[in-house]
Amino acid sequence: MKEIIVSHNQISFVYIAEPIRKINASHYELTSTRFSHENIEYADVSYNPNLSNVVGFDPYKIDTVIHNNIANNKK
């Protein structure tokens, strides 16, 4: 699997164990994320108003991380 698009849903948690390169988890009601592998090159977790900027993956190991309009611990 190379890409997964799970945007525009109402789930609160995403856990992906399969090796993928691109994930779009935008426009959710996510409260946390966790990616358990090193293959992701692109992650979009934007427009998750309850998502903290503390995430369950190392954003420095991913080429592109989009995180517009998340809570950033402002609640």
Backbone as a printed PyTorch tensor [residue, N CA C, xyz], in Angstrom:
tensor([[[  0.8440,  -1.1640,   0.0000],
         [  0.0000,   0.0000,   0.0000],
         [  0.8970,   1.2380,   0.0000]],

        [[  0.6160,   2.1700,  -0.8780],
         [  1.4360,   3.3710,  -0.9630],
         [  0.7730,   4.5890,  -0.3430]],

        [[ -0.5550,   4.6550,  -0.3930],
         [ -1.2450,   5.8570,   0.0380],
         [ -2.5720,   5.4920,   0.6900]],

        [[ -2.9310,   6.2550,   1.7230],
         [ -4.2420,   6.0830,   2.3360],
         [ -4.8480,   7.4660,   2.5490]],

        [[ -6.0920,   7.5970,   2.1520],
         [ -6.8290,   8.8390,   2.3340],
         [ -8.0320,   8.5090,   3.1990]],

        [[ -8.0370,   9.0390,   4.3850],
         [ -9.1120,   8.7700,   5.3290],
         [ -9.7150,  10.0850,   5.8330]],

        [[ -9.6910,  11.0880,   5.0010],
         [-10.1580,  12.4090,   5.3990],
         [-11.6720,  12.5000,   5.4060]],

        [[-12.1750,  13.5540,   6.0580],
         [-13.6090,  13.8660,   6.1450],
         [-14.4130,  12.7480,   6.8020]],

        [[-13.9240,  12.2520,   7.9440],
         [-14.6300,  11.2550,   8.7340],
         [-14.8030,  11.7720,  10.1540]],

        [[-15.5010,  11.0320,  10.9780],
         [-15.7670,  11.4760,  12.3400],
         [-15.1230,  10.5790,  13.3850]],

        [[-14.0580,   9.9050,  13.0330],
         [-13.3650,   9.0930,  14.0240],
         [-12.4080,   9.9740,  14.8180]],

        [[-12.0060,   9.5100,  15.9920],
         [-11.1660,  10.3440,  16.8500],
         [ -9.7260,   9.8510,  16.9430]],

        [[ -9.4230,   8.6860,  16.3810],
         [ -8.0800,   8.1340,  16.5040],
         [ -7.7250,   7.3690,  15.2350]],

        [[ -6.5020,   7.5420,  14.7690],
         [ -6.0080,   6.7910,  13.6160],
         [ -4.7190,   6.0930,  14.0130]],

        [[ -4.6840,   4.7860,  13.8210],
         [ -3.4710,   4.0060,  14.0310],
         [ -3.2200,   3.2150,  12.7590]],

        [[ -2.0700,   3.4070,  12.1590],
         [ -1.7460,   2.7390,  10.8980],
         [ -0.4610,   1.9500,  11.0990]],

        [[ -0.5490,   0.6550,  10.9290],
         [  0.6120,  -0.2020,  11.1220],
         [  1.2180,  -0.6660,   9.8000]],

        [[  0.4970,  -0.5270,   8.7080],
         [  1.0030,  -0.9430,   7.4060],
         [  1.9920,   0.0930,   6.8660]],

        [[  3.0310,  -0.3330,   6.1710],
         [  3.9800,   0.6300,   5.6080],
         [  3.3680,   1.3670,   4.4140]],

        [[  3.1810,   2.6530,   4.5720],
         [  2.6600,   3.4890,   3.4930],
         [  3.5600,   4.7040,   3.3460]],

        [[  3.4160,   5.4060,   2.2400],
         [  4.2340,   6.5960,   1.9980],
         [  3.4840,   7.8940,   2.2020]],

        [[  2.1650,   7.8760,   2.0260],
         [  1.3920,   9.1010,   2.1130],
         [  0.1020,   8.8400,   2.8780]],

        [[ -0.2070,   9.7360,   3.8400],
         [ -1.4740,   9.6360,   4.5600],
         [ -2.1340,  11.0080,   4.6050]],

        [[ -3.4140,  11.0320,   4.2930],
         [ -4.2190,  12.2390,   4.4170],
         [ -5.2910,  11.9460,   5.4630]],

        [[ -5.0990,  12.4990,   6.6490],
         [ -6.0540,  12.3260,   7.7490],
         [ -6.6030,  13.6980,   8.1460]],

        [[ -6.8850,  14.5200,   7.1590],
         [ -7.3900,  15.8680,   7.4170],
         [ -8.9030,  15.8640,   7.5660]],

        [[ -9.4130,  16.9490,   8.1380],
         [-10.8560,  17.1640,   8.2940],
         [-11.5270,  16.0470,   9.0930]],

        [[-10.9640,  15.7290,  10.2330],
         [-11.4890,  14.7380,  11.1670],
         [-11.8890,  15.4310,  12.4460]],

        [[-12.1090,  14.6300,  13.4380],
         [-12.2210,  15.0820,  14.8160],
         [-11.1290,  14.3680,  15.6200]],

        [[ -9.9530,  14.2200,  15.0270],
         [ -8.8700,  13.4890,  15.6740],
         [ -8.4540,  14.1500,  16.9770]],

        [[ -8.1550,  13.3250,  17.9590],
         [ -7.5750,  13.8120,  19.1990],
         [ -6.1440,  13.3120,  19.3640]],

        [[ -5.7710,  12.2870,  18.5860],
         [ -4.3920,  11.7930,  18.6110],
         [ -4.0930,  11.0400,  17.3250]],

        [[ -2.8080,  10.9050,  17.0430],
         [ -2.3480,  10.1360,  15.8780],
         [ -1.1400,   9.3140,  16.2950]],

        [[ -0.9380,   8.2260,  15.5810],
         [  0.2290,   7.3860,  15.8320],
         [  0.5580,   6.6440,  14.5500]],

        [[  1.7680,   6.7960,  14.0840],
         [  2.2430,   6.0780,  12.9110],
         [  3.4270,   5.2450,  13.3690]],

        [[  3.3760,   3.9380,  13.1440],
         [  4.3740,   3.0480,  13.7390],
         [  5.4170,   2.5570,  12.7420]],

        [[  5.7290,   3.3320,  11.7520],
         [  6.7500,   2.9060,  10.8000],
         [  7.4830,   4.1120,  10.2400]],

        [[  8.5090,   3.8670,   9.5240],
         [  9.4140,   4.9210,   9.0680],
         [  9.2320,   5.2770,   7.5920]],

        [[  8.2420,   4.7400,   6.9170],
         [  8.1290,   4.9040,   5.4740],
         [  7.3440,   6.1270,   5.0270]],

        [[  6.6620,   6.7950,   5.9170],
         [  5.8120,   7.9170,   5.5140],
         [  6.6590,   9.0870,   5.0460]],

        [[  6.3100,   9.5960,   3.8710],
         [  6.9790,  10.7650,   3.3000],
         [  6.1030,  12.0090,   3.3760]],

        [[  4.7770,  11.8140,   3.5110],
         [  3.8210,  12.9190,   3.5060],
         [  2.6900,  12.5920,   4.4770]],

        [[  2.3930,  13.5160,   5.3820],
         [  1.2800,  13.3360,   6.3170],
         [  0.5150,  14.6470,   6.4210]],

        [[ -0.7850,  14.5920,   6.2190],
         [ -1.6530,  15.7560,   6.3460],
         [ -2.6410,  15.4760,   7.4690]],

        [[ -2.4870,  16.1890,   8.5860],
         [ -3.3910,  16.0510,   9.7280],
         [ -4.1050,  17.3810,  10.0020]],

        [[ -4.2090,  18.2030,   8.9840],
         [ -4.8030,  19.5230,   9.1440],
         [ -6.3120,  19.4680,   9.3370]],

        [[ -6.8430,  20.5620,   9.8640],
         [ -8.2850,  20.7180,  10.1030],
         [ -8.8370,  19.6570,  11.0340]],

        [[ -8.0880,  19.3910,  12.0760],
         [ -8.5050,  18.5440,  13.1830],
         [ -8.4820,  19.4300,  14.4260]],

        [[ -9.5830,  20.1040,  14.7310],
         [ -9.5820,  21.1380,  15.7650],
         [ -9.2690,  20.6470,  17.1690]],

        [[ -9.3470,  19.3500,  17.4160],
         [ -9.0450,  18.8050,  18.7410],
         [ -7.6810,  18.1490,  18.8180]],

        [[ -6.9270,  18.1780,  17.7380],
         [ -5.6200,  17.5140,  17.6870],
         [ -4.5390,  18.4240,  18.2400]],

        [[ -3.7920,  17.9090,  19.1840],
         [ -2.6690,  18.6320,  19.7680],
         [ -1.4870,  18.6080,  18.8050]],

        [[ -0.5310,  19.5010,  19.0330],
         [  0.6920,  19.4400,  18.2490],
         [  1.6460,  18.3800,  18.7920]],

        [[  1.2620,  17.6860,  19.8510],
         [  2.0140,  16.5490,  20.3710],
         [  1.4490,  15.3120,  19.6920]],

        [[  2.2290,  14.7000,  18.8130],
         [  1.7450,  13.5910,  17.9870],
         [  2.5380,  12.3150,  18.2620]],

        [[  1.9740,  11.1900,  17.8540],
         [  2.6010,   9.9000,  18.0770],
         [  3.4970,   9.4630,  16.9360]],

        [[  4.2310,  10.3930,  16.3790],
         [  5.2200,  10.0860,  15.3510],
         [  6.2570,  11.1900,  15.3580]],

        [[  7.4030,  10.9300,  14.7960],
         [  8.4760,  11.9260,  14.7460],
         [  8.3210,  12.7500,  13.4730]],

        [[  7.8250,  13.9850,  13.5630],
         [  7.5920,  14.7880,  12.3590],
         [  8.8770,  15.1400,  11.6110]],

        [[ 10.0160,  15.0440,  12.2710],
         [ 11.2860,  15.3570,  11.6150],
         [ 11.7560,  14.2450,  10.6910]],

        [[ 11.1300,  13.0750,  10.7680],
         [ 11.4800,  11.9650,   9.8920],
         [ 10.5780,  11.8770,   8.6680]],

        [[  9.6500,  12.8260,   8.5460],
         [  8.7170,  12.8570,   7.4200],
         [  9.0050,  14.0970,   6.5980]],

        [[  9.1350,  13.9410,   5.2950],
         [  9.4750,  15.0680,   4.4240],
         [  8.4710,  16.2040,   4.5170]],

        [[  7.1810,  15.8910,   4.4690],
         [  6.1350,  16.9080,   4.4750],
         [  5.0770,  16.5600,   5.5130]],

        [[  4.8630,  17.4800,   6.4620],
         [  3.7980,  17.3380,   7.4460],
         [  2.9560,  18.6030,   7.3860]],

        [[  1.6850,  18.4470,   7.0710],
         [  0.7590,  19.5760,   7.0090],
         [ -0.1280,  19.4990,   8.2420]],

        [[ -0.1670,  20.5880,   9.0000],
         [ -0.9010,  20.5750,  10.2660],
         [ -1.6520,  21.8900,  10.4960]],

        [[ -2.2410,  22.4300,   9.4650],
         [ -3.0000,  23.6710,   9.5680],
         [ -4.2590,  23.4650,  10.4140]],

        [[ -4.5870,  24.4640,  11.1960],
         [ -5.8270,  24.4860,  11.9840],
         [ -6.0180,  23.2830,  12.8910]],

        [[ -4.9860,  23.0020,  13.6910],
         [ -5.1290,  22.0260,  14.7650],
         [ -5.0870,  22.7890,  16.0880]],

        [[ -5.4330,  22.1390,  17.1770],
         [ -5.5920,  22.8240,  18.4580],
         [ -4.2790,  23.4040,  19.0010]],

        [[ -3.1770,  22.7040,  18.8060],
         [ -1.8800,  23.1540,  19.3300],
         [ -1.9380,  23.4970,  20.8060]],

        [[ -2.6350,  22.6670,  21.5680],
         [ -2.7690,  22.8440,  23.0220],
         [ -3.4150,  24.1700,  23.4180]],

        [[ -4.2700,  24.7160,  22.5950],
         [ -4.9270,  25.9880,  22.8830],
         [ -6.2690,  25.8100,  23.5590]],

        [[ -6.6570,  24.5760,  23.8980],
         [ -7.9300,  24.3520,  24.5640],
         [ -7.7440,  24.2200,  26.0460]]])
